[in-house]
Amino acid sequence: MVTAIAGLCLAVSAYLIILGMLMLIRPGTVSMAAGSELLGGLEIWGPYMFLLAGVVCLIIALGLIRMSNLARRAAALIAVAGIVLLVPRVSSAVVSLHFKTLVTSGLGVIVRVIIAFYLYQEPTREAFGQ
């Protein structure tokens, strides 16, 4: 499961870094809204936020592969922060009955809850502690 979480972090990292580089090299080819699901509102800070978030995800993924306890805590913290950032979007989708937004944001919350829950299970903490 840790390998799957690290793989997910690597995929997110590659996506954000590629988008950030495209925005810097060829302005206007990629919309900043392309990262809104992953950056939760931080995409308005521009391509440097895409690059920063991509590098942070890459460092966390490499730390998870190496079984670093700090990377485990950072991944869980980012997952919880993502849950907090998605709650207003889910609430808005429920009130206005936008099923597509509700499904995508709801799945985002579910994935983040699973990641945070798994990374704080006792067997996982013991595996990272050794």
C-alpha positions as CSV (number, residue, x, y, z in Angstrom):
1,M,0.0,0.0,0.0
2,V,2.9,2.4,0.7
3,T,4.2,1.7,-2.8
4,A,0.8,2.6,-4.2
5,I,0.7,5.9,-2.2
6,A,4.3,6.6,-3.4
7,G,3.2,5.8,-7.0
8,L,0.3,8.2,-6.7
9,C,2.6,10.9,-5.4
10,L,5.0,10.3,-8.3
11,A,2.2,10.6,-10.8
12,V,0.9,13.8,-9.2
13,S,4.5,15.1,-9.1
14,A,5.1,14.4,-12.8
15,Y,1.7,16.0,-13.8
16,L,2.3,19.2,-11.8
17,I,5.9,19.6,-12.9
18,I,5.0,19.0,-16.6
19,L,2.2,21.6,-16.3
20,G,4.4,24.1,-14.5
21,M,7.2,23.7,-17.1
22,L,4.7,24.1,-20.0
23,M,3.3,27.2,-18.4
24,L,6.8,28.7,-18.2
25,I,8.0,27.6,-21.6
26,R,4.9,28.3,-23.6
27,P,2.6,30.7,-21.7
28,G,-1.1,30.3,-22.5
29,T,-0.9,26.7,-23.7
30,V,-2.2,25.3,-20.4
31,S,-4.9,26.7,-18.2
32,M,-4.1,27.1,-14.6
33,A,-7.4,25.4,-13.9
34,A,-5.7,22.2,-14.9
35,G,-4.3,21.9,-11.4
36,S,-7.3,23.0,-9.4
37,E,-8.2,19.5,-8.3
38,L,-4.7,18.9,-6.9
39,L,-3.7,22.4,-5.7
40,G,-7.0,23.4,-4.1
41,G,-7.0,27.1,-5.0
42,L,-3.2,27.5,-4.9
43,E,-3.0,27.3,-8.7
44,I,-3.8,31.0,-8.9
45,W,-0.2,31.7,-7.7
46,G,1.1,30.6,-11.1
47,P,3.4,28.1,-12.6
48,Y,5.9,28.3,-9.7
49,M,3.3,26.9,-7.3
50,F,2.8,24.0,-9.8
51,L,6.6,23.4,-9.8
52,L,6.9,23.8,-6.0
53,A,4.0,21.4,-5.3
54,G,5.4,18.9,-7.8
55,V,8.9,18.9,-6.2
56,V,7.4,18.5,-2.7
57,C,5.3,15.5,-4.0
58,L,8.4,14.1,-5.6
59,I,10.4,14.4,-2.3
60,I,7.6,12.8,-0.3
61,A,7.3,9.9,-2.8
62,L,11.0,9.2,-2.6
63,G,10.8,9.4,1.2
64,L,7.9,6.9,1.2
65,I,9.8,4.5,-1.0
66,R,12.8,4.7,1.4
67,M,10.3,4.3,4.4
68,S,11.1,7.6,5.9
69,N,9.0,8.4,9.0
70,L,9.1,12.1,8.1
71,A,7.8,11.4,4.6
72,R,4.9,9.3,6.1
73,R,3.9,12.2,8.4
74,A,4.2,14.7,5.6
75,A,2.1,12.6,3.3
76,A,-0.6,12.2,5.9
77,L,-0.5,15.9,6.7
78,I,-0.9,16.8,3.0
79,A,-3.8,14.3,2.7
80,V,-5.6,15.9,5.7
81,A,-5.0,19.4,4.3
82,G,-6.5,18.2,1.0
83,I,-9.6,17.0,2.8
84,V,-10.0,20.4,4.5
85,L,-9.6,22.2,1.1
86,L,-12.2,19.9,-0.6
87,V,-14.9,20.2,2.1
88,P,-16.3,23.6,0.8
89,R,-16.4,22.2,-2.8
90,V,-18.3,19.1,-1.7
91,S,-20.7,21.2,0.4
92,S,-21.3,23.6,-2.5
93,A,-21.9,20.7,-4.9
94,V,-24.4,19.2,-2.5
95,V,-26.4,22.4,-2.2
96,S,-26.4,23.2,-5.9
97,L,-26.8,19.6,-7.0
98,H,-23.8,19.4,-9.3
99,F,-23.3,15.7,-9.4
100,K,-20.1,15.7,-11.5
101,T,-18.4,18.0,-9.0
102,L,-19.8,16.0,-6.1
103,V,-18.5,12.8,-7.4
104,T,-15.0,14.0,-8.3
105,S,-14.6,16.0,-5.1
106,G,-16.1,13.2,-3.0
107,L,-13.7,10.7,-4.5
108,G,-10.9,13.1,-3.8
109,V,-11.9,13.2,-0.1
110,I,-12.3,9.4,0.0
111,V,-8.8,8.8,-1.4
112,R,-7.2,11.3,1.0
113,V,-9.0,9.8,4.0
114,I,-7.8,6.3,3.0
115,I,-4.2,7.6,2.6
116,A,-4.2,9.4,6.0
117,F,-6.0,6.5,7.7
118,Y,-3.5,3.9,6.4
119,L,-0.4,5.9,7.1
120,Y,-1.4,6.2,10.8
121,Q,-2.3,2.6,11.4
122,E,-0.2,0.8,14.0
123,P,1.4,-1.7,11.6
124,T,2.4,1.0,9.2
125,R,3.9,3.2,11.9
126,E,5.9,0.2,13.1
127,A,7.1,-0.5,9.6
128,F,8.3,3.1,9.2
129,G,9.8,3.2,12.7
130,Q,12.3,0.4,12.0
